[in-house]
Amino acid sequence: IQHSDQATQEKYLPMMREAVKNGKARGSSLALLEDRVAIGQGKRQRYGSQIGTDEETKTYFLLPLEDPENVDKRRAEVGLGPIADYVKRWNIMWDAKQYNKDLPALERKINRQQKKK
């Protein structure tokens, strides 16, 4: 489901929520799906699992994230490690205050990139 098209992800999201509630699936798997669906709908992600690429600089960045200051709390609740450790894989340095400050410009850049496609 994680790598399916948007419609399939949205279709199975409620079932995945129920599976986690009933102990049949991991919270971390649900978190990834929640983030994928949110980003696909043009919303901000909650757990910081989705990474984008700047087409101009070819560098990676964390796709728009709601409430960056509390992301580690949300990640811990679903069994994910700290965001700083996760984004190191893409050579991203995590600073919640700076990210929050840069977020409006990041969202404008993403919108420009999407309009080009």
Biopython code that builds the backbone (N, CA, C, O; Angstrom):
import numpy as np
from Bio.PDB.StructureBuilder import StructureBuilder

atoms = [
    (1, "ILE", "N", (0.831, -1.192, 0.000)),
    (1, "ILE", "CA", (0.000, 0.000, 0.000)),
    (1, "ILE", "C", (0.875, 1.255, 0.000)),
    (1, "ILE", "O", (0.537, 2.255, -0.633)),
    (2, "GLN", "N", (2.005, 1.194, 0.716)),
    (2, "GLN", "CA", (2.864, 2.376, 0.848)),
    (2, "GLN", "C", (3.264, 2.985, -0.490)),
    (2, "GLN", "O", (3.344, 4.207, -0.616)),
    (3, "HIS", "N", (3.511, 2.155, -1.476)),
    (3, "HIS", "CA", (4.001, 2.668, -2.762)),
    (3, "HIS", "C", (2.947, 2.592, -3.855)),
    (3, "HIS", "O", (3.268, 2.659, -5.041)),
    (4, "SER", "N", (1.706, 2.453, -3.458)),
    (4, "SER", "CA", (0.592, 2.437, -4.420)),
    (4, "SER", "C", (0.245, 3.860, -4.827)),
    (4, "SER", "O", (0.794, 4.826, -4.296)),
    (5, "ASP", "N", (-0.667, 3.972, -5.772)),
    (5, "ASP", "CA", (-1.118, 5.302, -6.182)),
    (5, "ASP", "C", (-1.940, 5.940, -5.056)),
    (5, "ASP", "O", (-2.342, 5.268, -4.106)),
    (6, "GLN", "N", (-2.176, 7.224, -5.179)),
    (6, "GLN", "CA", (-2.869, 7.995, -4.143)),
    (6, "GLN", "C", (-4.243, 7.415, -3.804)),
    (6, "GLN", "O", (-4.588, 7.298, -2.628)),
    (7, "ALA", "N", (-5.027, 7.054, -4.813)),
    (7, "ALA", "CA", (-6.376, 6.534, -4.573)),
    (7, "ALA", "C", (-6.333, 5.247, -3.744)),
    (7, "ALA", "O", (-7.155, 5.059, -2.847)),
    (8, "THR", "N", (-5.395, 4.379, -4.036)),
    (8, "THR", "CA", (-5.266, 3.125, -3.287)),
    (8, "THR", "C", (-4.847, 3.406, -1.849)),
    (8, "THR", "O", (-5.378, 2.807, -0.915)),
    (9, "GLN", "N", (-3.905, 4.308, -1.675)),
    (9, "GLN", "CA", (-3.472, 4.667, -0.324)),
    (9, "GLN", "C", (-4.646, 5.210, 0.486)),
    (9, "GLN", "O", (-4.838, 4.828, 1.640)),
    (10, "GLU", "N", (-5.425, 6.093, -0.115)),
    (10, "GLU", "CA", (-6.572, 6.674, 0.580)),
    (10, "GLU", "C", (-7.633, 5.616, 0.889)),
    (10, "GLU", "O", (-8.274, 5.658, 1.940)),
    (11, "LYS", "N", (-7.810, 4.682, -0.019)),
    (11, "LYS", "CA", (-8.798, 3.617, 0.176)),
    (11, "LYS", "C", (-8.449, 2.752, 1.392)),
    (11, "LYS", "O", (-9.323, 2.413, 2.189)),
    (12, "TYR", "N", (-7.183, 2.404, 1.526)),
    (12, "TYR", "CA", (-6.757, 1.486, 2.577)),
    (12, "TYR", "C", (-6.358, 2.171, 3.887)),
    (12, "TYR", "O", (-6.140, 1.491, 4.890)),
    (13, "LEU", "N", (-6.260, 3.480, 3.895)),
    (13, "LEU", "CA", (-5.877, 4.187, 5.115)),
    (13, "LEU", "C", (-6.813, 3.885, 6.290)),
    (13, "LEU", "O", (-6.318, 3.603, 7.381)),
    (14, "PRO", "N", (-8.133, 3.929, 6.122)),
    (14, "PRO", "CA", (-9.006, 3.584, 7.257)),
    (14, "PRO", "C", (-8.808, 2.146, 7.755)),
    (14, "PRO", "O", (-8.888, 1.886, 8.955)),
    (15, "MET", "N", (-8.553, 1.229, 6.840)),
    (15, "MET", "CA", (-8.317, -0.159, 7.240)),
    (15, "MET", "C", (-7.017, -0.279, 8.018)),
    (15, "MET", "O", (-6.927, -1.047, 8.976)),
    (16, "MET", "N", (-6.023, 0.473, 7.609)),
    (16, "MET", "CA", (-4.736, 0.463, 8.291)),
    (16, "MET", "C", (-4.887, 1.042, 9.696)),
    (16, "MET", "O", (-4.299, 0.530, 10.648)),
    (17, "ARG", "N", (-5.663, 2.093, 9.824)),
    (17, "ARG", "CA", (-5.915, 2.673, 11.152)),
    (17, "ARG", "C", (-6.573, 1.635, 12.058)),
    (17, "ARG", "O", (-6.204, 1.499, 13.224)),
    (18, "GLU", "N", (-7.533, 0.918, 11.526)),
    (18, "GLU", "CA", (-8.240, -0.108, 12.290)),
    (18, "GLU", "C", (-7.294, -1.248, 12.669)),
    (18, "GLU", "O", (-7.356, -1.768, 13.783)),
    (19, "ALA", "N", (-6.426, -1.629, 11.745)),
    (19, "ALA", "CA", (-5.471, -2.707, 12.011)),
    (19, "ALA", "C", (-4.524, -2.323, 13.150)),
    (19, "ALA", "O", (-4.205, -3.152, 14.002)),
    (20, "VAL", "N", (-4.084, -1.087, 13.163)),
    (20, "VAL", "CA", (-3.200, -0.630, 14.242)),
    (20, "VAL", "C", (-3.973, -0.616, 15.557)),
    (20, "VAL", "O", (-3.466, -1.058, 16.588)),
    (21, "LYS", "N", (-5.173, -0.118, 15.514)),
    (21, "LYS", "CA", (-6.031, -0.074, 16.710)),
    (21, "LYS", "C", (-6.221, -1.470, 17.306)),
    (21, "LYS", "O", (-6.263, -1.628, 18.526)),
    (22, "ASN", "N", (-6.335, -2.480, 16.440)),
    (22, "ASN", "CA", (-6.554, -3.860, 16.879)),
    (22, "ASN", "C", (-5.264, -4.658, 17.073)),
    (22, "ASN", "O", (-5.304, -5.865, 17.314)),
    (23, "GLY", "N", (-4.122, -3.976, 16.967)),
    (23, "GLY", "CA", (-2.854, -4.652, 17.187)),
    (23, "GLY", "C", (-2.404, -5.539, 16.040)),
    (23, "GLY", "O", (-1.537, -6.394, 16.227)),
    (24, "LYS", "N", (-2.975, -5.354, 14.859)),
    (24, "LYS", "CA", (-2.646, -6.188, 13.695)),
    (24, "LYS", "C", (-1.601, -5.550, 12.772)),
    (24, "LYS", "O", (-1.110, -6.195, 11.846)),
    (25, "ALA", "N", (-1.265, -4.285, 13.029)),
    (25, "ALA", "CA", (-0.251, -3.590, 12.226)),
    (25, "ALA", "C", (0.498, -2.623, 13.140)),
    (25, "ALA", "O", (0.000, -2.239, 14.198)),
    (26, "ARG", "N", (1.697, -2.237, 12.717)),
    (26, "ARG", "CA", (2.534, -1.335, 13.513)),
    (26, "ARG", "C", (2.124, 0.127, 13.311)),
    (26, "ARG", "O", (1.749, 0.541, 12.214)),
    (27, "GLY", "N", (2.208, 0.882, 14.386)),
    (27, "GLY", "CA", (1.936, 2.315, 14.321)),
    (27, "GLY", "C", (2.887, 3.037, 13.390)),
    (27, "GLY", "O", (2.514, 4.023, 12.755)),
    (28, "SER", "N", (4.104, 2.553, 13.308)),
    (28, "SER", "CA", (5.088, 3.196, 12.427)),
    (28, "SER", "C", (4.681, 3.047, 10.965)),
    (28, "SER", "O", (4.895, 3.963, 10.172)),
    (29, "SER", "N", (4.102, 1.913, 10.599)),
    (29, "SER", "CA", (3.637, 1.713, 9.218)),
    (29, "SER", "C", (2.471, 2.638, 8.908)),
    (29, "SER", "O", (2.380, 3.188, 7.811)),
    (30, "LEU", "N", (1.587, 2.807, 9.871)),
    (30, "LEU", "CA", (0.469, 3.728, 9.693)),
    (30, "LEU", "C", (0.968, 5.157, 9.545)),
    (30, "LEU", "O", (0.466, 5.912, 8.713)),
    (31, "ALA", "N", (1.957, 5.528, 10.352)),
    (31, "ALA", "CA", (2.509, 6.885, 10.285)),
    (31, "ALA", "C", (3.036, 7.190, 8.884)),
    (31, "ALA", "O", (2.798, 8.273, 8.349)),
    (32, "LEU", "N", (3.749, 6.238, 8.295)),
    (32, "LEU", "CA", (4.274, 6.446, 6.944)),
    (32, "LEU", "C", (3.143, 6.640, 5.943)),
    (32, "LEU", "O", (3.214, 7.510, 5.075)),
    (33, "LEU", "N", (2.110, 5.833, 6.067)),
    (33, "LEU", "CA", (0.972, 5.945, 5.153)),
    (33, "LEU", "C", (0.227, 7.257, 5.376)),
    (33, "LEU", "O", (-0.178, 7.913, 4.416)),
    (34, "GLU", "N", (0.045, 7.639, 6.630)),
    (34, "GLU", "CA", (-0.610, 8.918, 6.936)),
    (34, "GLU", "C", (0.151, 10.068, 6.266)),
    (34, "GLU", "O", (-0.454, 10.955, 5.664)),
    (35, "ASP", "N", (1.487, 10.042, 6.379)),
    (35, "ASP", "CA", (2.296, 11.097, 5.772)),
    (35, "ASP", "C", (2.196, 11.081, 4.254)),
    (35, "ASP", "O", (2.051, 12.137, 3.638)),
    (36, "ARG", "N", (2.268, 9.926, 3.649)),
    (36, "ARG", "CA", (2.177, 9.829, 2.186)),
    (36, "ARG", "C", (0.851, 10.382, 1.679)),
    (36, "ARG", "O", (0.813, 11.131, 0.702)),
    (37, "VAL", "N", (-0.238, 10.006, 2.353)),
    (37, "VAL", "CA", (-1.564, 10.477, 1.944)),
    (37, "VAL", "C", (-1.655, 11.990, 2.116)),
    (37, "VAL", "O", (-2.138, 12.684, 1.222)),
    (38, "ALA", "N", (-1.201, 12.503, 3.243)),
    (38, "ALA", "CA", (-1.254, 13.944, 3.486)),
    (38, "ALA", "C", (-0.487, 14.711, 2.415)),
    (38, "ALA", "O", (-1.005, 15.673, 1.848)),
    (39, "ILE", "N", (0.732, 14.294, 2.139)),
    (39, "ILE", "CA", (1.549, 14.977, 1.123)),
    (39, "ILE", "C", (0.863, 14.884, -0.244)),
    (39, "ILE", "O", (0.834, 15.861, -0.992)),
    (40, "GLY", "N", (0.319, 13.725, -0.565)),
    (40, "GLY", "CA", (-0.378, 13.546, -1.839)),
    (40, "GLY", "C", (-1.599, 14.430, -1.979)),
    (40, "GLY", "O", (-2.008, 14.770, -3.090)),
    (41, "GLN", "N", (-2.181, 14.803, -0.846)),
    (41, "GLN", "CA", (-3.350, 15.684, -0.847)),
    (41, "GLN", "C", (-2.959, 17.159, -0.742)),
    (41, "GLN", "O", (-3.823, 18.029, -0.642)),
    (42, "GLY", "N", (-1.663, 17.431, -0.764)),
    (42, "GLY", "CA", (-1.196, 18.810, -0.677)),
    (42, "GLY", "C", (-1.203, 19.360, 0.742)),
    (42, "GLY", "O", (-1.176, 20.574, 0.942)),
    (43, "LYS", "N", (-1.239, 18.468, 1.726)),
    (43, "LYS", "CA", (-1.236, 18.876, 3.131)),
    (43, "LYS", "C", (0.141, 18.642, 3.722)),
    (43, "LYS", "O", (1.011, 18.053, 3.080)),
    (44, "ARG", "N", (0.330, 19.100, 4.935)),
    (44, "ARG", "CA", (1.584, 18.858, 5.654)),
    (44, "ARG", "C", (1.543, 17.485, 6.310)),
    (44, "ARG", "O", (0.490, 17.026, 6.754)),
    (45, "GLN", "N", (2.695, 16.842, 6.366)),
    (45, "GLN", "CA", (2.802, 15.540, 7.025)),
    (45, "GLN", "C", (2.940, 15.725, 8.536)),
    (45, "GLN", "O", (3.303, 16.800, 9.014)),
    (46, "ARG", "N", (2.643, 14.661, 9.272)),
    (46, "ARG", "CA", (2.692, 14.722, 10.741)),
    (46, "ARG", "C", (3.967, 14.115, 11.330)),
    (46, "ARG", "O", (4.422, 14.545, 12.390)),
    (47, "TYR", "N", (4.541, 13.129, 10.659)),
    (47, "TYR", "CA", (5.638, 12.354, 11.250)),
    (47, "TYR", "C", (6.996, 12.599, 10.590)),
    (47, "TYR", "O", (8.008, 12.089, 11.069)),
    (48, "GLY", "N", (7.034, 13.355, 9.524)),
    (48, "GLY", "CA", (8.301, 13.687, 8.889)),
    (48, "GLY", "C", (8.961, 12.546, 8.147)),
    (48, "GLY", "O", (10.188, 12.471, 8.081)),
    (49, "SER", "N", (8.161, 11.660, 7.590)),
    (49, "SER", "CA", (8.735, 10.502, 6.911)),
    (49, "SER", "C", (8.996, 10.730, 5.423)),
    (49, "SER", "O", (9.672, 9.922, 4.785)),
    (50, "GLN", "N", (8.477, 11.805, 4.872)),
    (50, "GLN", "CA", (8.552, 12.013, 3.425)),
    (50, "GLN", "C", (9.578, 13.088, 3.073)),
    (50, "GLN", "O", (9.547, 14.203, 3.594)),
    (51, "ILE", "N", (10.477, 12.719, 2.178)),
    (51, "ILE", "CA", (11.598, 13.555, 1.763)),
    (51, "ILE", "C", (11.401, 13.963, 0.302)),
    (51, "ILE", "O", (10.933, 13.170, -0.516)),
    (52, "GLY", "N", (11.759, 15.193, -0.010)),
    (52, "GLY", "CA", (11.687, 15.681, -1.391)),
    (52, "GLY", "C", (13.066, 16.027, -1.906)),
    (52, "GLY", "O", (14.043, 16.032, -1.157)),
    (53, "THR", "N", (13.135, 16.317, -3.198)),
    (53, "THR", "CA", (14.387, 16.705, -3.839)),
    (53, "THR", "C", (14.218, 18.073, -4.482)),
    (53, "THR", "O", (13.257, 18.310, -5.214)),
    (54, "ASP", "N", (15.147, 18.958, -4.209)),
    (54, "ASP", "CA", (15.158, 20.269, -4.848)),
    (54, "ASP", "C", (15.683, 20.076, -6.264)),
    (54, "ASP", "O", (16.832, 19.676, -6.453)),
    (55, "GLU", "N", (14.854, 20.354, -7.250)),
    (55, "GLU", "CA", (15.231, 20.113, -8.644)),
    (55, "GLU", "C", (16.389, 20.996, -9.101)),
    (55, "GLU", "O", (17.145, 20.617, -9.995)),
    (56, "GLU", "N", (16.529, 22.171, -8.490)),
    (56, "GLU", "CA", (17.612, 23.082, -8.877)),
    (56, "GLU", "C", (18.946, 22.679, -8.261)),
    (56, "GLU", "O", (19.962, 22.619, -8.954)),
    (57, "THR", "N", (18.941, 22.403, -6.963)),
    (57, "THR", "CA", (20.199, 22.120, -6.261)),
    (57, "THR", "C", (20.500, 20.636, -6.134)),
    (57, "THR", "O", (21.608, 20.249, -5.761)),
    (58, "LYS", "N", (19.501, 19.798, -6.448)),
    (58, "LYS", "CA", (19.619, 18.336, -6.333)),
    (58, "LYS", "C", (19.893, 17.903, -4.893)),
    (58, "LYS", "O", (20.472, 16.842, -4.663)),
    (59, "THR", "N", (19.478, 18.722, -3.928)),
    (59, "THR", "CA", (19.612, 18.366, -2.526)),
    (59, "THR", "C", (18.264, 17.891, -1.996)),
    (59, "THR", "O", (17.216, 18.171, -2.579)),
    (60, "TYR", "N", (18.309, 17.176, -0.894)),
    (60, "TYR", "CA", (17.092, 16.650, -0.286)),
    (60, "TYR", "C", (16.576, 17.599, 0.788)),
    (60, "TYR", "O", (17.334, 18.374, 1.372)),
    (61, "PHE", "N", (15.275, 17.523, 1.036)),
    (61, "PHE", "CA", (14.670, 18.319, 2.100)),
    (61, "PHE", "C", (13.467, 17.567, 2.652)),
    (61, "PHE", "O", (12.890, 16.709, 1.984)),
    (62, "LEU", "N", (13.109, 17.898, 3.857)),
    (62, "LEU", "CA", (11.940, 17.313, 4.502)),
    (62, "LEU", "C", (10.699, 18.009, 3.963)),
    (62, "LEU", "O", (10.553, 19.225, 4.087)),
    (63, "LEU", "N", (9.806, 17.225, 3.364)),
    (63, "LEU", "CA", (8.571, 17.797, 2.827)),
    (63, "LEU", "C", (7.780, 18.460, 3.958)),
    (63, "LEU", "O", (7.990, 18.139, 5.128)),
    (64, "PRO", "N", (6.869, 19.384, 3.616)),
    (64, "PRO", "CA", (6.177, 20.176, 4.641)),
    (64, "PRO", "C", (5.626, 19.345, 5.799)),
    (64, "PRO", "O", (4.968, 18.320, 5.621)),
    (65, "LEU", "N", (5.930, 19.842, 6.978)),
    (65, "LEU", "CA", (5.645, 19.154, 8.233)),
    (65, "LEU", "C", (4.865, 20.075, 9.153)),
    (65, "LEU", "O", (5.237, 21.234, 9.342)),
    (66, "GLU", "N", (3.785, 19.562, 9.725)),
    (66, "GLU", "CA", (3.035, 20.358, 10.695)),
    (66, "GLU", "C", (3.705, 20.276, 12.062)),
    (66, "GLU", "O", (4.259, 19.240, 12.431)),
    (67, "ASP", "N", (3.650, 21.355, 12.793)),
    (67, "ASP", "CA", (4.143, 21.418, 14.170)),
    (67, "ASP", "C", (5.524, 20.770, 14.331)),
    (67, "ASP", "O", (5.668, 19.785, 15.055)),
    (68, "PRO", "N", (6.542, 21.327, 13.649)),
    (68, "PRO", "CA", (7.881, 20.725, 13.692)),
    (68, "PRO", "C", (8.461, 20.567, 15.096)),
    (68, "PRO", "O", (9.232, 19.641, 15.347)),
    (69, "GLU", "N", (8.099, 21.461, 16.006)),
    (69, "GLU", "CA", (8.662, 21.407, 17.351)),
    (69, "GLU", "C", (8.265, 20.138, 18.102)),
    (69, "GLU", "O", (8.979, 19.718, 19.013)),
    (70, "ASN", "N", (7.147, 19.523, 17.739)),
    (70, "ASN", "CA", (6.664, 18.342, 18.453)),
    (70, "ASN", "C", (6.723, 17.054, 17.630)),
    (70, "ASN", "O", (6.103, 16.055, 17.996)),
    (71, "VAL", "N", (7.456, 17.073, 16.535)),
    (71, "VAL", "CA", (7.504, 15.901, 15.660)),
    (71, "VAL", "C", (8.114, 14.685, 16.364)),
    (71, "VAL", "O", (7.661, 13.560, 16.155)),
    (72, "ASP", "N", (9.125, 14.901, 17.188)),
    (72, "ASP", "CA", (9.750, 13.752, 17.861)),
    (72, "ASP", "C", (8.789, 13.091, 18.845)),
    (72, "ASP", "O", (8.829, 11.873, 19.023)),
    (73, "LYS", "N", (7.938, 13.867, 19.475)),
    (73, "LYS", "CA", (6.935, 13.302, 20.379)),
    (73, "LYS", "C", (5.971, 12.406, 19.590)),
    (73, "LYS", "O", (5.669, 11.287, 20.005)),
    (74, "ARG", "N", (5.499, 12.909, 18.456)),
    (74, "ARG", "CA", (4.587, 12.117, 17.623)),
    (74, "ARG", "C", (5.279, 10.871, 17.089)),
    (74, "ARG", "O", (4.688, 9.792, 17.063)),
    (75, "ARG", "N", (6.520, 11.017, 16.665)),
    (75, "ARG", "CA", (7.273, 9.874, 16.138)),
    (75, "ARG", "C", (7.458, 8.809, 17.218)),
    (75, "ARG", "O", (7.294, 7.619, 16.947)),
    (76, "ALA", "N", (7.792, 9.218, 18.420)),
    (76, "ALA", "CA", (7.995, 8.267, 19.513)),
    (76, "ALA", "C", (6.697, 7.514, 19.826)),
    (76, "ALA", "O", (6.731, 6.322, 20.131)),
    (77, "GLU", "N", (5.570, 8.196, 19.754)),
    (77, "GLU", "CA", (4.277, 7.565, 20.047)),
    (77, "GLU", "C", (3.951, 6.415, 19.102)),
    (77, "GLU", "O", (3.201, 5.508, 19.461)),
    (78, "VAL", "N", (4.519, 6.450, 17.880)),
    (78, "VAL", "CA", (4.228, 5.395, 16.900)),
    (78, "VAL", "C", (5.423, 4.468, 16.671)),
    (78, "VAL", "O", (5.388, 3.610, 15.788)),
    (79, "GLY", "N", (6.467, 4.641, 17.462)),
    (79, "GLY", "CA", (7.611, 3.743, 17.365)),
    (79, "GLY", "C", (8.679, 4.158, 16.368)),
    (79, "GLY", "O", (9.479, 3.324, 15.943)),
    (80, "LEU", "N", (8.708, 5.417, 15.991)),
    (80, "LEU", "CA", (9.754, 5.929, 15.099)),
    (80, "LEU", "C", (10.806, 6.661, 15.921)),
    (80, "LEU", "O", (10.496, 7.247, 16.958)),
    (81, "GLY", "N", (12.045, 6.624, 15.457)),
    (81, "GLY", "CA", (13.131, 7.315, 16.142)),
    (81, "GLY", "C", (13.101, 8.813, 15.889)),
    (81, "GLY", "O", (12.245, 9.303, 15.152)),
    (82, "PRO", "N", (14.021, 9.536, 16.488)),
    (82, "PRO", "CA", (14.075, 10.992, 16.349)),
    (82, "PRO", "C", (14.258, 11.433, 14.889)),
    (82, "PRO", "O", (14.949, 10.784, 14.105)),
    (83, "ILE", "N", (13.630, 12.533, 14.563)),
    (83, "ILE", "CA", (13.679, 13.056, 13.195)),
    (83, "ILE", "C", (15.114, 13.392, 12.786)),
    (83, "ILE", "O", (15.489, 13.171, 11.634)),
    (84, "ALA", "N", (15.915, 13.918, 13.700)),
    (84, "ALA", "CA", (17.299, 14.283, 13.363)),
    (84, "ALA", "C", (18.085, 13.076, 12.875)),
    (84, "ALA", "O", (18.873, 13.180, 11.935)),
    (85, "ASP", "N", (17.871, 11.931, 13.514)),
    (85, "ASP", "CA", (18.561, 10.701, 13.091)),
    (85, "ASP", "C", (18.062, 10.241, 11.731)),
    (85, "ASP", "O", (18.852, 9.820, 10.885)),
    (86, "TYR", "N", (16.758, 10.321, 11.519)),
    (86, "TYR", "CA", (16.157, 9.870, 10.259)),
    (86, "TYR", "C", (16.650, 10.690, 9.068)),
    (86, "TYR", "O", (17.033, 10.119, 8.046)),
    (87, "VAL", "N", (16.646, 12.014, 9.183)),
    (87, "VAL", "CA", (16.991, 12.855, 8.028)),
    (87, "VAL", "C", (18.483, 12.885, 7.722)),
    (87, "VAL", "O", (18.884, 13.339, 6.650)),
    (88, "LYS", "N", (19.312, 12.409, 8.650)),
    (88, "LYS", "CA", (20.761, 12.328, 8.387)),
    (88, "LYS", "C", (21.055, 11.459, 7.175)),
    (88, "LYS", "O", (22.053, 11.666, 6.484)),
    (89, "ARG", "N", (20.179, 10.479, 6.914)),
    (89, "ARG", "CA", (20.365, 9.589, 5.754)),
    (89, "ARG", "C", (20.463, 10.361, 4.450)),
    (89, "ARG", "O", (21.075, 9.895, 3.490)),
    (90, "TRP", "N", (19.854, 11.555, 4.417)),
    (90, "TRP", "CA", (19.818, 12.391, 3.217)),
    (90, "TRP", "C", (20.678, 13.640, 3.396)),
    (90, "TRP", "O", (20.534, 14.616, 2.660)),
    (91, "ASN", "N", (21.567, 13.595, 4.378)),
    (91, "ASN", "CA", (22.443, 14.738, 4.675)),
    (91, "ASN", "C", (21.657, 15.999, 5.010)),
    (91, "ASN", "O", (22.055, 17.106, 4.649)),
    (92, "ILE", "N", (20.539, 15.820, 5.703)),
    (92, "ILE", "CA", (19.732, 16.942, 6.158)),
    (92, "ILE", "C", (20.028, 17.143, 7.640)),
    (92, "ILE", "O", (19.990, 16.199, 8.428)),
    (93, "MET", "N", (20.319, 18.377, 8.000)),
    (93, "MET", "CA", (20.533, 18.716, 9.409)),
    (93, "MET", "C", (19.205, 19.235, 9.954)),
    (93, "MET", "O", (18.593, 20.121, 9.357)),
    (94, "TRP", "N", (18.757, 18.688, 11.086)),
    (94, "TRP", "CA", (17.453, 19.049, 11.642)),
    (94, "TRP", "C", (17.576, 20.146, 12.694)),
    (94, "TRP", "O", (18.328, 20.030, 13.662)),
    (95, "ASP", "N", (16.821, 21.199, 12.476)),
    (95, "ASP", "CA", (16.687, 22.291, 13.433)),
    (95, "ASP", "C", (15.241, 22.755, 13.319)),
    (95, "ASP", "O", (14.879, 23.427, 12.354)),
    (96, "ALA", "N", (14.415, 22.399, 14.297)),
    (96, "ALA", "CA", (12.971, 22.666, 14.216)),
    (96, "ALA", "C", (12.658, 24.149, 14.052)),
    (96, "ALA", "O", (11.774, 24.512, 13.276)),
    (97, "LYS", "N", (13.365, 25.000, 14.768)),
    (97, "LYS", "CA", (13.098, 26.443, 14.665)),
    (97, "LYS", "C", (13.424, 26.959, 13.274)),
    (97, "LYS", "O", (12.653, 27.724, 12.694)),
    (98, "GLN", "N", (14.565, 26.542, 12.737)),
    (98, "GLN", "CA", (14.952, 26.985, 11.392)),
    (98, "GLN", "C", (13.993, 26.426, 10.351)),
    (98, "GLN", "O", (13.605, 27.130, 9.419)),
    (99, "TYR", "N", (13.609, 25.160, 10.506)),
    (99, "TYR", "CA", (12.667, 24.536, 9.568)),
    (99, "TYR", "C", (11.350, 25.308, 9.550)),
    (99, "TYR", "O", (10.805, 25.595, 8.484)),
    (100, "ASN", "N", (10.852, 25.637, 10.719)),
    (100, "ASN", "CA", (9.598, 26.376, 10.834)),
    (100, "ASN", "C", (9.705, 27.733, 10.134)),
    (100, "ASN", "O", (8.771, 28.177, 9.466)),
    (101, "LYS", "N", (10.844, 28.371, 10.295)),
    (101, "LYS", "CA", (11.112, 29.670, 9.669)),
    (101, "LYS", "C", (11.168, 29.537, 8.139)),
    (101, "LYS", "O", (10.685, 30.409, 7.417)),
    (102, "ASP", "N", (11.761, 28.440, 7.656)),
    (102, "ASP", "CA", (11.942, 28.227, 6.218)),
    (102, "ASP", "C", (10.717, 27.625, 5.537)),
    (102, "ASP", "O", (10.646, 27.598, 4.309)),
    (103, "LEU", "N", (9.759, 27.143, 6.313)),
    (103, "LEU", "CA", (8.623, 26.398, 5.771)),
    (103, "LEU", "C", (7.804, 27.158, 4.717)),
    (103, "LEU", "O", (7.480, 26.566, 3.688)),
    (104, "PRO", "N", (7.456, 28.425, 4.915)),
    (104, "PRO", "CA", (6.688, 29.120, 3.872)),
    (104, "PRO", "C", (7.421, 29.164, 2.519)),
    (104, "PRO", "O", (6.805, 28.961, 1.473)),
    (105, "ALA", "N", (8.716, 29.425, 2.545)),
    (105, "ALA", "CA", (9.492, 29.450, 1.300)),
    (105, "ALA", "C", (9.576, 28.056, 0.689)),
    (105, "ALA", "O", (9.520, 27.905, -0.531)),
    (106, "LEU", "N", (9.710, 27.050, 1.526)),
    (106, "LEU", "CA", (9.751, 25.667, 1.050)),
    (106, "LEU", "C", (8.444, 25.310, 0.343)),
    (106, "LEU", "O", (8.465, 24.709, -0.732)),
    (107, "GLU", "N", (7.327, 25.670, 0.929)),
    (107, "GLU", "CA", (6.030, 25.366, 0.315)),
    (107, "GLU", "C", (5.852, 26.105, -1.009)),
    (107, "GLU", "O", (5.281, 25.559, -1.954)),
    (108, "ARG", "N", (6.335, 27.335, -1.081)),
    (108, "ARG", "CA", (6.268, 28.080, -2.364)),
    (108, "ARG", "C", (7.113, 27.376, -3.426)),
    (108, "ARG", "O", (6.689, 27.246, -4.574)),
    (109, "LYS", "N", (8.303, 26.925, -3.043)),
    (109, "LYS", "CA", (9.198, 26.231, -3.974)),
    (109, "LYS", "C", (8.550, 24.942, -4.481)),
    (109, "LYS", "O", (8.601, 24.651, -5.676)),
    (110, "ILE", "N", (7.946, 24.173, -3.585)),
    (110, "ILE", "CA", (7.278, 22.924, -3.968)),
    (110, "ILE", "C", (6.149, 23.216, -4.950)),
    (110, "ILE", "O", (5.988, 22.510, -5.945)),
    (111, "ASN", "N", (5.370, 24.253, -4.669)),
    (111, "ASN", "CA", (4.273, 24.624, -5.572)),
    (111, "ASN", "C", (4.794, 25.001, -6.953)),
    (111, "ASN", "O", (4.189, 24.642, -7.963)),
    (112, "ARG", "N", (5.912, 25.723, -7.006)),
    (112, "ARG", "CA", (6.499, 26.088, -8.302)),
    (112, "ARG", "C", (6.953, 24.830, -9.050)),
    (112, "ARG", "O", (6.708, 24.701, -10.250)),
    (113, "GLN", "N", (7.608, 23.908, -8.351)),
    (113, "GLN", "CA", (8.089, 22.670, -8.974)),
    (113, "GLN", "C", (6.917, 21.860, -9.513)),
    (113, "GLN", "O", (7.007, 21.290, -10.601)),
    (114, "GLN", "N", (5.820, 21.803, -8.767)),
    (114, "GLN", "CA", (4.674, 21.019, -9.197)),
    (114, "GLN", "C", (3.986, 21.632, -10.413)),
    (114, "GLN", "O", (3.462, 20.915, -11.265)),
    (115, "LYS", "N", (3.990, 22.949, -10.488)),
    (115, "LYS", "CA", (3.363, 23.624, -11.630)),
    (115, "LYS", "C", (4.152, 23.369, -12.913)),
    (115, "LYS", "O", (3.577, 23.374, -14.002)),
    (116, "LYS", "N", (5.453, 23.150, -12.796)),
    (116, "LYS", "CA", (6.285, 22.867, -13.962)),
    (116, "LYS", "C", (6.028, 21.495, -14.546)),
    (116, "LYS", "O", (6.320, 21.247, -15.716)),
    (117, "LYS", "N", (5.476, 20.592, -13.727)),
    (117, "LYS", "CA", (5.281, 19.201, -14.175)),
    (117, "LYS", "C", (4.066, 19.052, -15.040)),
    (117, "LYS", "O", (3.764, 17.949, -15.496)),
]
sb = StructureBuilder()
sb.init_structure("model")
sb.init_model(0)
sb.init_chain("A")
sb.init_seg("    ")
for serial, (resi, resn, name, xyz) in enumerate(atoms, 1):
    if name == "N":
        sb.init_residue(resn, " ", resi, " ")
    sb.init_atom(name, np.array(xyz, "f"), 0.0, 1.0, " ", f" {name:<3s}", serial, name[0])
structure = sb.get_structure()
